Amino acid sequence: MPFVSVSSAQAVTIAIHQDPSSGSPTVFSIDVANSVVNAGWTNPGLTLSVPIASGTYSNVLMAMSPVAILSTNNAGPFTIHTLGAGEIRYYDSDINNPLFQINFSSASVIEPVAASASDFTANNVSFSGSAIAAYAGLLTSEVVNYSFANPSILGGVSSYTASMTTSAEVVPEPATIAILGLAAAAAARRRNRR
């Protein structure tokens, strides 16, 4: 009997948003003097797309709990901030019922010494929220990245607008894997009969 393989996970885009601003107001601010990174969006213009669930949400609000800067190091032309744990919520009217939520145990922000694009990347990420409720417990290897633009430095605080991309592997439910396995075995059996 030939070997039959059933894929156990597939990487897909979970949620994205483009930069909601043309330069102002900002989405992220990095305050090294107070060792904190803040983020939020309370203006019109942020559209959250959730391709995995075929959803699009207009004029979404965004809030991140203040995240501690644990250390700051220079590496050539870049400044690297290591951050503590945090959460980011995208919601329509009730912050306690987010459409999409990102939790992370740590993160890093890379800023160039000269004004240019920067990035925010988180570690040990998990996603939740009503927009992806159908995928609860089925996502693994979650990844989030914010690409910063439109830098502004005022009083030692670096501020940026940002776009966001998230992805994860979707593990099929056990029943789906069983059905796929049975279908593959039946196809292999038919092929062997011929």
C-alpha positions in Angstrom: 0.0 0.0 0.0 1.5 3.4 -0.9 2.2 6.0 1.8 -0.7 8.4 2.3 0.0 11.8 3.8 -2.5 14.2 5.4 -1.3 17.7 6.0 -1.7 18.6 9.7 -1.3 22.4 9.4 -1.4 25.2 6.9 0.0 28.7 7.3 -2.5 31.5 6.5 -3.0 35.2 7.0 -5.2 35.8 10.0 -5.7 39.6 10.1 -4.2 42.7 8.6 -4.6 46.4 8.5 -2.9 49.1 6.4 -1.5 52.3 7.8 -4.8 54.1 8.7 -3.1 57.5 8.6 -1.3 59.7 6.1 1.3 60.7 8.7 -0.6 61.9 11.7 -1.9 61.0 14.2 0.3 58.2 15.3 -0.4 54.6 16.2 2.7 53.7 18.2 4.9 55.8 20.5 8.2 54.8 22.0 9.1 56.7 25.2 12.6 55.6 26.2 12.8 58.1 29.0 9.8 56.5 30.7 10.7 53.0 29.5 7.3 52.4 27.8 5.7 51.8 24.4 2.1 52.8 23.9 -0.2 52.2 21.0 -3.7 53.1 20.0 -6.0 54.4 17.4 -9.3 56.2 18.1 -9.9 58.0 14.8 -11.8 56.9 11.7 -9.9 55.2 9.0 -8.6 51.9 10.4 -10.0 48.9 8.4 -9.3 45.5 9.9 -9.4 42.7 7.3 -9.7 39.1 8.6 -9.1 37.0 5.5 -9.3 33.7 7.4 -12.9 34.4 8.2 -13.7 36.6 5.1 -14.4 39.6 7.3 -13.8 43.3 6.9 -14.4 45.8 9.7 -14.3 49.6 9.0 -13.4 52.3 11.5 -12.0 49.9 14.0 -10.4 51.2 17.2 -7.2 49.8 18.6 -5.6 49.8 22.0 -2.4 48.3 23.5 -1.8 48.2 27.2 1.4 50.1 28.0 4.3 47.8 27.4 7.6 48.1 29.4 10.9 48.7 27.7 13.1 46.1 29.4 16.3 47.1 27.6 17.7 49.2 24.8 20.7 48.4 22.8 22.4 49.9 19.7 23.5 47.6 16.9 25.1 49.5 14.1 22.6 51.9 12.6 19.7 50.4 14.7 18.3 50.8 18.2 16.7 47.6 19.5 14.2 47.9 22.3 13.3 44.6 24.1 9.8 44.8 25.5 7.8 42.9 28.1 4.4 41.2 27.8 1.4 43.0 26.4 -1.9 42.8 24.5 -3.3 44.6 21.6 -7.1 44.8 21.0 -9.0 45.8 17.9 -12.6 46.6 18.7 -15.7 48.4 17.4 -17.4 49.9 20.4 -16.6 47.6 23.4 -12.9 47.2 24.3 -13.9 44.2 26.5 -15.3 42.4 23.5 -12.6 42.7 20.9 -13.0 41.7 17.3 -9.3 40.6 17.3 -6.8 40.4 20.2 -3.1 39.8 20.1 -1.4 38.6 23.3 2.4 38.3 23.6 5.0 37.4 26.2 7.7 39.7 24.9 8.4 41.8 21.8 11.1 43.9 20.1 11.1 47.2 18.3 13.8 48.0 15.9 14.4 51.7 15.2 16.9 53.0 12.8 19.1 55.8 14.1 18.1 57.9 11.1 14.4 58.5 10.5 13.1 55.6 8.5 10.8 52.6 8.8 10.8 50.5 12.0 9.3 47.2 13.0 7.5 45.7 16.0 7.7 41.9 16.3 6.2 39.9 19.2 7.1 36.5 20.7 4.9 33.7 22.1 1.9 35.2 20.4 -1.7 34.1 20.7 -4.8 35.4 18.8 -8.4 35.6 20.0 -11.6 37.6 19.4 -15.1 37.4 18.0 -13.8 37.8 14.3 -11.9 34.5 14.6 -14.1 32.7 17.1 -14.6 29.8 14.6 -10.8 29.1 14.8 -10.5 29.0 18.7 -8.1 26.3 19.6 -7.1 25.7 16.0 -4.3 28.3 15.5 -0.6 27.6 16.2 2.7 29.3 15.4 1.0 32.7 15.5 3.1 35.6 14.2 2.5 39.4 14.3 4.5 42.2 12.7 3.9 45.9 12.6 5.7 48.0 10.0 6.2 51.5 11.1 6.2 54.6 8.9 6.0 58.4 9.2 8.4 58.8 12.1 8.1 61.8 14.3 10.4 62.6 17.3 9.2 65.1 19.8 10.6 65.5 23.3 12.4 62.2 23.2 9.3 60.2 22.2 9.4 58.5 18.8 6.0 58.2 17.2 4.9 56.2 14.1 2.0 55.2 12.1 1.8 51.5 11.4 0.4 48.7 9.3 -0.1 45.2 10.7 0.1 41.6 9.4 -0.6 38.4 11.3 -0.4 34.8 10.3 -0.7 31.4 11.9 -0.9 27.7 11.1 -4.4 26.3 11.2 -4.6 22.8 12.5 -7.6 20.9 11.2 -10.0 19.5 13.8 -9.5 15.8 14.5 -12.7 14.9 12.8 -11.5 16.7 9.6 -8.2 14.9 9.7 -10.0 11.6 10.2 -12.3 12.2 7.2 -9.3 13.3 5.0 -7.4 10.2 6.2 -10.3 7.8 5.4 -10.8 9.5 2.0 -7.1 9.1 1.2 -7.1 5.5 2.3 -10.2 4.7 0.2 -8.6 6.3 -2.8 -5.4 4.3 -2.3 -7.4 1.1 -1.9 -9.2 1.7 -5.2 -5.9 2.4 -6.9 -4.5 -0.9 -5.6 -7.6 -2.9 -6.9 -6.9 -1.8 -10.4 
